[in-house]
Every structure is written in structure tokens, then in C-alpha cells.
């Protein structure tokens, strides 16, 4: 009998259809049956000895909440008979509903129940407990996970023990994951957590990777890539990371129409074993990134979400560094400017913040100038060492890309058909804050903001707290100006100020979007399992 190894994850949901992702223990027919008679079925596909399905669900009624069950070869596999949670349900929006978007990044898997958690309560566990306690109450319409869904380079004690059972930890990559099979253990550990498993079964999710999904500072520079490719373990690691991301995260980001048009997805489903097909695709994604687009668009009524890949689409040559290659940058511009006036809010999901504390921004711009040789070869070598040691690789480290994104956000937000808000949603930096840009001269009609929220469940050392608090100070801004002068770097094309935070803790931000109005709330997880409101503000009044 086929068993449900992992999932279900409710990924896509619109007014009449949805997709549900599962991993089964063997090949089987996977089926979703909804209480109202709607549903869908498909066969599993195989990658590296594992069996998956993305089940299309059709016939849903807009504006309803429909409980569902998962069957494998006709036998019910979800929910478990002893489940303490309410039934998993697919909620389909009506055209005039509020849209609630919760987001965050950087989540270590929580330890098993009863074990000490060294980084404190998990915000996703706390969100699950809150929703389970009041199933008919307020909940997110979508959960945006903005990177570091798994940590391939920082494994738990349990995963290290499993790795030690199959290979020598004294050989590279040591206790980090090495191949696809070990990646499956990371997802199993992260998504089998009972509260998170139920949460992801009933709240739709959108995901994008960041560095730790593959390795810290992934694609930080051309010399970094050359150093990694010179090792004898990196190729298997990066290909396995991209393969597992395609299976576990990327497919579920796509709409049913996009899936139907995806030739790789069709080919994998049509072959008994899709391993070689997915591996070949991952190889192209690594060596020819301009030919693969991980970024995607989702529309929630009159809210447009553009999730942007800021890792795999980089141009790393020092004389032409760009956060996005030409094709990705063109896609972002086209999607943002598509059908002006058709949306009230534009959300740009980018794992790495656009606006940083001023000192950090100026230090990254200075470092980029050194590395491209502005101060000579000796300073360039020094700059590369600093870049890797201090993780100087956000938008500010790609000055031309920073300027291009700044211009695009202003263009989108200006004019009679401008949306009410243009909101950049980010994580990565292990604290939360709100920053508002200030353009010289004419200002956009829309409210433009940087909203940053992380971690969901990770450590926040005192050094990070002190450093980021200082980074916003007047003294830090003066130091930053000194960096700019030394690097012969121009002033940024936009100014900004911090209007909220910094906040530290395991946390989630939630946007509530109604017509042209927008509200922001920040909740932090507490030791008793509660999600406590620490900030609430109106972003636009409509």
C-alpha cells in the first residue's frame, strides 16, 4: 500500500482551482477529494527514487472553504485518523475579498517535540496553533516564504547522524548535504513538523530560494564560483540543490496553466524515471542561468505579486555585475508595467532587501567599487576577501541593478493609473524593519516601502542586533559617506529613512489589502506558543 511520505502542501489556489503537492512512498494514483464533490487525480512521477505528485483540483466554488482528503490508490492517506487538527481546507477567494499576505524567511527546522529549541519558538508553529484554535477566524490567504526554506550547509544533529551513517564526515562537504537523497532529508525534517505540516496543508504558499537552500553566499562573485567549481564535491551539491528546489518548491509556485505549458514537467510525468531529465535541467540552470527563469507572477484579485530570483540569475563579471541578467530584468519590468491600472498593490518578493541600513548599503557599494578595480588590483583582492567574509552581496552590492530597480519602482508608482502601494518584501537579514524611500524632485503617487521580515525560526546573535541598530544611526551614515568617498562611488539615486523597527525575534509580517487600502502587522512568536502583535500600522488609506 502506498503511504504519504510528506505533505500535503496546498500550493496554488484561485477562485475555482488549486494544486496540492505530495510525496508518496511508491508509485501510485494520487487523488484529492473535497467535501463539495470537487477534486482531482494524477499519477506520481519519479525523481531519484522518490515519488511525487502535484494534484490539480478543479470545480471549486469561489468564496468557499472546502475540506479535503488525500487518497493514494483509493486509500485515504490524509488526514491521519488521530489528527489533533481541524480538517485541511481549500479556501477560494471571491472577487471582492480582502487579501492577507503573510511573509518571512530563514527557517531552521524545529527540533522534535520535547527537545530543547536553541533558537526559540517557531513562528510557523505559532501561526498554525493560532489558526487551529480558531479555524473560522482570520488567516493568511497566502504564505510567502522568501528564502532559506532549508539549510543545506547548517544541518541539525539528527541529520548529521544520518549523513554519518552513509559517508565519512571528514571528507568534504562534511556534515553539509552532499546529494539529492540528503536534500530529501532536509525537506522531510522541515515539513514533517506536525504543526507546520498541517499549516502548509491548509494555507497556500509561494516560495523562492536564497543562498542557504544551496550554500551560504551562493553566487556571490565570479571568483567564488570558480573556487567552488574547483572542488570535487560542489557539482553534485549544486545540481542536487537545484533539482530538489524544482521538485519541492518551484513546481508548486506555478499556476495550472503554467504547469500545462511546462515542457519539462510534461516530459518528467511521461517517463518512468525523470531523474536524468531534471538533472540535465539543473545543469543548464547552473551553467546557463539566462536560459532558466525561476521568477514568477501571481495575481490575487487586484494584488499583483512578482517573486524575483536574486540568486541564480546573477551576472558576476566584475565589469558588468547585475543582480538579474538581461532577460530576468526585462521580465520584471514587463510584468510590473503590464496593463497599468489593473492592480491596486504591487508586491515585489525578493529574498534580499532593496533598502538596507545606510552603513550596510554604503559598505556594499564601496566593496563593489573595490572589487571592480576602482582602487587597483591590491584593493580588489582585499575587497573580494571582505565581500565573502561579511556577506556583502545584496542589491547595494550591484549598484547598477539597485539603480534600475529604484527607477522601475518609481515608474510603476507614478501617474494616474499608479497602484496605491508598491511594496518590496524581503528577508535574509535576521531582523524586521520598514524603510521608506525619498526621491529627489517629483515623488511617486504610490506609497513605496521596503518591508523586511526575518527570521521565521533562526538565531539572532547580539552582534547582529547591535550592528543593525547602529547601521541606521547618524554616526553610521557619516561612516558610510566615508566609504563612498574612498570607493569613488556616487550617492544612491534615492534616499530613505527607517520608519519602523528594527525588531528582533522569530516573526512574521502580514499585509491586509482591501481595495486601495493596506495595513501592516508584525507578530512575534513567544515561548508559550503565542503570536504576539508588536506593530500595526496603516500603509495606505485608500
C-alpha positions in Angstrom: 0.0 0.0 0.0 1.3 3.5 -0.9 1.9 5.7 2.1 2.0 9.5 2.3 5.7 10.3 2.9 5.4 14.1 3.0 2.7 16.7 2.5 0.1 17.5 1.5 1.1 21.1 0.7 -1.6 23.4 -0.6 0.3 25.5 -3.1 -1.8 27.3 -5.7 -5.4 28.4 -5.1 -7.6 30.8 -7.1 -11.4 31.1 -7.3 -12.1 27.7 -8.9 -8.9 25.6 -8.9 -5.9 24.6 -6.7 -2.8 22.4 -6.7 -1.8 20.1 -3.8 1.7 18.7 -3.7 2.6 15.3 -2.1 5.4 12.8 -1.8 4.3 9.2 -1.7 6.2 6.1 -0.6 5.9 4.3 -4.0 4.3 4.9 -7.4 0.5 5.4 -7.2 -2.6 7.3 -8.2 -2.9 10.4 -6.0 -6.3 12.0 -5.5 -7.8 15.0 -3.7 -11.5 14.6 -2.7 -13.2 17.7 -1.5 -16.3 17.7 0.7 -18.4 19.5 -2.0 -17.6 16.9 -4.7 -14.8 18.8 -6.4 -11.3 17.3 -6.6 -8.6 15.9 -8.9 -6.3 13.0 -9.5 -2.9 12.3 -11.2 -0.2 9.7 -11.2 3.0 10.2 -9.3 6.3 10.9 -11.1 9.7 9.7 -10.0 12.9 11.6 -9.4 16.0 9.9 -7.8 13.9 7.0 -6.4 11.3 9.3 -4.8 7.7 9.6 -5.9 5.8 12.9 -6.1 2.6 14.4 -7.4 1.1 17.8 -7.9 -2.6 17.1 -7.9 -4.8 19.6 -9.8 -8.1 20.4 -8.1 -10.9 21.8 -10.2 -14.6 22.6 -9.8 -14.2 24.7 -6.6 -16.7 27.4 -5.8 -15.4 31.0 -5.3 -15.7 32.4 -1.8 -15.9 29.0 0.0 -13.8 26.9 2.4 -13.9 23.2 1.3 -12.4 20.5 3.5 -10.4 17.9 1.5 -8.8 14.5 1.9 -5.9 12.8 0.0 -6.2 9.3 -1.3 -3.4 7.1 -2.6 -4.5 4.2 -4.8 -8.0 4.7 -3.4 -7.0 4.5 0.3 -7.2 7.6 2.5 -3.8 8.9 3.4 -4.7 12.4 4.8 -5.7 13.4 7.3 -4.4 10.9 9.8 -7.1 9.2 11.9 -5.6 10.6 15.1 -5.0 14.1 13.8 -5.5 16.8 16.5 -6.0 19.5 13.9 -9.1 20.7 12.1 -9.7 19.3 8.6 -7.4 20.7 6.0 -9.4 23.0 3.7 -9.0 24.8 0.4 -10.3 28.4 0.7 -11.1 30.0 -2.6 -11.3 33.8 -2.8 -14.2 35.8 -4.0 -13.6 38.8 -6.2 -14.0 41.5 -3.6 -12.4 39.7 -0.6 -9.6 41.2 1.4 -6.2 39.7 0.6 -4.0 38.8 3.5 -0.3 38.0 2.7 2.0 36.7 5.5 5.7 36.6 4.8 9.1 35.9 6.3 12.3 33.9 5.6 15.1 31.9 7.2 13.6 28.9 9.0 15.7 26.2 10.6 13.6 23.1 11.2 12.2 22.9 14.7 13.5 20.1 16.8 11.2 17.2 17.7 8.6 17.8 20.4 10.0 17.8 23.9 13.6 18.7 22.8 15.2 22.0 23.6 14.9 24.6 20.9 18.1 26.7 20.9 16.7 29.5 18.8 13.3 29.8 20.5 9.8 29.3 19.3 9.0 28.8 15.6 6.7 31.5 14.2 5.1 29.0 11.7 4.3 26.6 14.6 2.7 29.5 16.4 0.7 30.6 13.4 -0.5 27.0 13.0 -1.6 26.9 16.6 -3.5 30.2 16.3 -5.4 29.1 13.1 -6.1 25.6 14.6 -7.6 27.2 17.7 -10.0 29.3 15.5 -10.4 27.6 12.2 -13.0 30.1 11.0 -11.1 33.1 12.1 -8.7 35.3 10.3 -5.8 33.6 8.5 -3.4 34.4 5.6 -4.7 33.9 2.1 -1.1 33.1 1.1 2.2 32.5 2.9 5.3 33.9 1.2 8.5 32.0 2.2 11.2 34.3 1.0 14.3 32.1 1.1 16.3 29.7 3.2 13.4 27.2 3.5 16.1 24.6 4.2 19.7 24.9 5.3 21.9 22.7 3.2 25.1 24.0 5.0 23.9 24.0 8.6 22.4 20.7 9.4 20.8 19.5 12.6 22.3 16.9 14.9 19.8 14.4 13.7 20.6 15.0 10.0 24.4 14.9 10.8 23.9 11.4 12.3 22.0 10.2 9.2 24.8 11.6 7.0 27.4 9.9 9.1 25.6 6.6 8.6 26.2 6.7 4.8 29.6 8.6 4.3 32.7 9.9 6.0 32.1 13.3 7.6 35.9 14.0 7.5 35.6 14.2 3.7 34.1 17.3 2.0 31.4 18.5 2.3 31.4 17.1 5.8 28.2 17.5 7.7 26.6 19.6 4.9 24.3 17.8 2.5 26.0 16.3 -0.5 23.4 14.9 -2.9 19.7 14.7 -3.7 18.9 12.0 -1.2 20.3 14.1 1.7 18.3 17.1 0.4 15.1 15.0 0.8 16.0 14.6 4.4 16.1 18.3 4.9 12.6 18.8 3.5 11.3 15.8 5.4 12.7 17.3 8.7 11.4 20.8 7.9 7.9 19.9 6.6 7.1 16.9 8.7 6.9 19.0 11.9 3.2 18.4 12.8 2.1 22.0 13.2 3.9 23.1 10.0 2.7 20.1 8.1 -0.9 21.0 8.9 -0.4 24.7 8.3 1.1 24.1 4.8 -1.8 21.7 4.0 -4.4 24.5 4.5 -2.7 27.8 3.7 -1.5 28.3 0.1 2.2 29.1 -0.2 4.6 30.8 -2.6 8.4 30.2 -2.3 11.7 31.4 -3.6 15.2 30.2 -2.7 18.0 32.2 -1.1 21.6 31.1 -0.5 21.3 28.6 2.3 18.9 26.5 0.2 22.2 25.7 -1.7 25.1 27.2 0.4 25.9 30.4 2.2 26.8 33.2 -0.2 25.8 31.2 -3.2 26.8 33.0 -6.4 28.4 35.9 -4.5 31.1 36.6 -7.2 32.8 35.1 -10.2 35.8 34.1 -8.3 33.7 32.5 -5.6 32.0 30.3 -8.3 35.4 29.4 -9.8 36.7 28.4 -6.3 33.6 26.2 -5.8 33.8 24.6 -9.2 37.4 23.6 -8.5 36.3 21.3 -5.6 35.3 17.7 -6.2 32.0 17.9 -4.3 30.4 21.2 -5.5 28.9 20.0 -8.8 26.8 17.3 -7.1 25.8 19.7 -4.4 24.5 22.5 -6.7 22.8 20.1 -9.1 21.1 18.4 -6.2 20.1 21.7 -4.7 18.5 22.9 -8.0 16.9 19.5 -8.7 15.3 19.4 -5.2 14.2 23.0 -5.4 12.4 22.3 -8.7 10.6 19.3 -7.2 9.8 20.5 -3.7 9.4 24.3 -4.2 9.3 25.5 -7.8 6.5 23.3 -9.3 4.1 24.4 -6.6 4.7 28.1 -7.4 3.2 27.7 -10.9 -0.4 28.1 -11.9 -2.2 25.1 -13.5 -1.9 26.9 -16.9 1.8 27.4 -16.4 2.2 23.8 -15.4 0.3 22.7 -18.5 2.7 24.7 -20.7 5.9 23.5 -19.0 7.7 21.0 -21.3 10.0 19.7 -18.6 7.1 18.9 -16.3 5.3 17.1 -19.1 8.3 15.1 -20.0 9.0 14.1 -16.4 5.4 12.9 -16.0 5.6 10.9 -19.2 8.7 8.9 -18.3 9.0 6.1 -15.7 12.0 7.9 -14.2 12.6 11.6 -14.6 15.9 11.8 -12.8 18.1 12.4 -15.9 15.7 15.0 -17.3 15.6 17.0 -14.1 19.4 16.7 -13.6 20.0 17.9 -17.2 17.7 20.9 -16.5 19.6 21.6 -13.2 22.9 21.5 -15.1 21.6 24.1 -17.6 20.3 26.2 -14.8 23.7 26.3 -13.2 25.9 26.8 -16.3 23.5 28.8 -18.5 21.3 30.7 -16.0 20.0 33.1 -18.6 18.1 30.2 -20.1 16.1 29.4 -17.0 13.6 31.7 -15.2 12.8 30.8 -11.5 11.0 34.2 -11.0 7.2 34.1 -11.4 4.0 36.1 -11.1 0.9 35.5 -9.1 -2.3 37.6 -9.1 -4.7 37.8 -6.1 -7.6 39.8 -7.4 -6.2 43.3 -7.7 -3.0 42.5 -5.9 0.0 41.5 -8.1 2.9 39.5 -6.7 6.2 39.3 -8.6 8.6 36.8 -6.9 12.1 37.6 -8.1 15.1 35.2 -8.2 18.1 37.2 -6.8 20.5 34.2 -6.7 20.6 32.1 -9.8 20.0 34.9 -12.3 23.1 37.0 -11.4 25.7 38.3 -13.8 29.0 38.0 -11.9 31.6 39.5 -14.2 33.1 42.5 -12.3 32.8 44.8 -15.3 29.1 44.1 -15.7 27.8 42.8 -12.4 24.0 42.6 -12.2 21.6 41.1 -9.7 19.4 40.0 -12.7 20.5 39.0 -16.1 19.1 41.0 -19.0 16.2 38.5 -19.6 15.2 38.4 -16.0 15.4 42.2 -15.7 13.2 42.6 -18.8 10.7 40.1 -17.4 10.4 42.0 -14.2 9.9 45.3 -16.0 7.3 43.8 -18.3 5.3 42.2 -15.5 5.4 45.3 -13.3 4.2 47.5 -16.2 1.7 45.1 -17.7 -1.8 46.6 -18.0 -1.5 49.8 -16.0 -4.4 50.4 -13.7 -5.3 46.7 -13.4 -4.0 46.3 -9.9 -4.1 48.3 -6.7 -1.0 46.9 -5.0 2.3 45.6 -6.4 4.3 43.3 -4.2 7.8 42.5 -5.2 9.2 39.5 -3.4 13.0 39.5 -3.3 14.8 37.5 -0.7 17.4 40.2 -0.4 16.3 43.7 0.8 16.4 46.6 -1.7 16.9 49.2 1.1 19.3 48.3 3.9 20.6 50.2 6.9 22.6 53.1 5.4 26.0 52.0 6.7 25.5 48.5 5.2 24.4 49.9 1.9 27.4 52.2 1.6 29.8 49.5 2.6 28.4 47.2 -0.1 28.7 49.9 -2.7 32.2 50.6 -1.6 33.1 47.0 -1.7 31.7 46.6 -5.2 33.9 49.5 -6.4 37.0 47.9 -4.9 36.3 44.6 -6.4 35.8 46.0 -9.9 39.3 47.7 -9.6 38.4 51.3 -8.8 41.4 51.4 -6.4 43.7 49.0 -8.1 44.4 45.2 -8.1 45.6 45.1 -4.5 42.4 46.7 -3.2 40.4 44.4 -5.5 41.9 41.3 -3.8 41.2 42.8 -0.4 37.6 43.7 -1.5 36.9 40.1 -2.5 38.0 38.8 0.9 35.8 41.3 2.6 32.8 40.6 0.4 32.9 36.9 1.3 33.6 37.4 5.0 30.9 40.0 5.5 28.2 38.7 3.1 28.3 41.9 1.0 26.0 40.8 -1.8 22.6 42.5 -1.5 21.1 44.8 -4.1 23.5 47.5 -2.9 26.4 45.3 -4.0 25.1 45.5 -7.5 24.9 49.3 -7.9 23.5 49.3 -11.5 20.8 46.8 -10.6 19.9 48.8 -7.4 19.5 51.9 -9.6 17.5 50.1 -12.2 15.1 48.7 -9.6 14.8 52.1 -8.0 13.8 53.6 -11.4 11.3 50.8 -12.1 9.6 51.2 -8.7 9.2 54.9 -9.2 7.9 54.5 -12.8 5.3 51.9 -11.6 4.2 54.1 -8.8 3.8 57.3 -10.8 0.9 58.6 -12.9 -2.9 58.5 -12.9 -3.0 54.7 -13.1 -0.5 54.1 -10.4 -1.3 51.5 -7.7 -1.9 52.6 -4.2 1.2 50.9 -2.9 4.4 49.4 -4.3 5.9 47.1 -1.5 9.2 45.3 -1.6 9.0 42.2 0.6 12.3 40.8 1.8 14.0 38.7 4.5 17.6 37.4 4.9 19.0 39.9 7.4 17.5 38.3 10.6 15.5 41.3 11.8 12.5 43.2 10.7 12.1 46.9 9.7 10.2 49.3 7.5 12.1 51.7 5.3 10.6 54.5 3.1 12.4 55.9 0.1 12.6 59.7 -0.6 13.1 60.6 -4.2 14.7 63.9 -5.2 12.2 66.1 -7.2 8.9 64.5 -8.2 7.8 61.7 -5.9 5.7 58.7 -6.9 2.0 58.8 -6.4 2.0 55.3 -4.8 3.3 54.6 -1.3 6.6 52.8 -1.9 8.1 50.9 1.0 10.7 48.3 1.9 9.2 45.7 4.3 11.7 43.3 5.7 10.9 40.3 8.0 13.2 37.5 9.2 13.8 35.1 10.7 10.8 32.8 11.0 12.9 30.5 13.1 16.6 31.1 13.5 19.2 32.7 15.7 19.6 36.4 16.3 23.1 36.9 17.9 23.7 40.1 19.9 26.3 41.2 17.3 23.6 41.3 14.7 21.3 43.2 16.9 23.9 45.8 17.8 25.2 46.0 14.2 21.9 46.6 12.6 20.8 49.1 15.3 24.0 51.0 14.7 23.6 50.8 11.0 20.7 53.1 11.0 22.3 55.8 13.2 23.6 59.2 12.2 27.2 58.2 13.0 26.8 55.2 10.8 25.6 57.4 7.9 28.7 59.5 8.3 30.9 56.4 8.2 29.1 55.3 5.1 29.8 58.6 3.4 33.5 57.9 4.1 33.2 54.5 2.4 31.6 56.1 -0.6 34.4 58.7 -0.9 37.1 56.0 -0.7 35.4 53.8 -3.3 34.7 56.9 -5.5 31.1 55.8 -5.5 28.2 58.1 -6.3 25.4 58.8 -3.9 22.5 56.4 -4.2 19.8 57.6 -6.6 17.3 57.7 -3.8 17.4 58.5 -0.1 15.4 56.6 2.6 14.6 56.5 6.2 13.7 53.8 8.7 10.0 54.3 9.7 9.6 51.1 11.8 11.9 48.8 13.7 14.4 47.3 14.0 12.5 44.3 15.6 14.3 41.2 16.6 12.8 37.7 17.2 11.2 34.9 15.3 8.5 36.7 13.5 6.1 37.1 10.6 4.7 40.2 8.8 1.2 40.2 7.5 -0.3 42.6 4.9 -4.0 43.1 4.7 -5.0 44.6 1.4 -8.6 45.9 0.8 -9.3 48.0 -2.3 -6.6 50.7 -2.3 -6.1 50.4 1.5 -3.2 48.5 3.1 -2.4 47.6 6.7 0.8 46.0 8.1 1.1 43.9 11.2 4.1 42.3 12.7 3.7 39.3 15.1 6.5 37.6 17.1 6.5 34.1 18.5 6.7 33.8 22.3 7.8 30.9 24.5 4.2 30.0 25.4 3.4 29.4 21.7 1.5 32.6 21.2 1.9 35.0 18.3 2.1 38.5 19.9 1.3 41.7 17.9 4.2 44.1 18.2 3.5 46.5 15.4 0.4 47.6 13.5 0.3 50.4 11.0 -1.8 51.8 8.1 0.3 52.0 4.9 -2.3 53.4 2.6 -5.8 54.7 3.4 -7.4 54.2 0.0 
